[in-house]
Amino acid sequence: MQPDERKTRISRAVVEVGKDIGRSPSQVALAWLRQQPGVVIPIIGARTAAQLKDNLGSVEFSLEGPHLRRLDEASRIEPGFPHDFFTSEIVRGFTYGGMFDRIDSHRPT
């Protein structure tokens, strides 16, 4: 997937969630960032008082599970190379001498 396709997918999801919950895309994006694991402090950038007021509205609500999942899925990053290379069956066969299935099945869960 091309970077622009990913950006478009994320933008569409943000707009759709905003329509679902009656919030602006800016509010949805900032709320989503605020709800990420770890310490995340979104930076609010506004050129006008109206934009600032709209952005500050992002602290008035929290996104619910289905909306968070929709945004997380839209923004998911494909690992690509080298992840895909090392997880391919042929490379695992060489790396583990054809024993990956036996080794992996004994791994504690």
Order of alpha helices (4+ residues) and beta strands (2+ residues): alpha-alpha-alpha-alpha-alpha-alpha-alpha
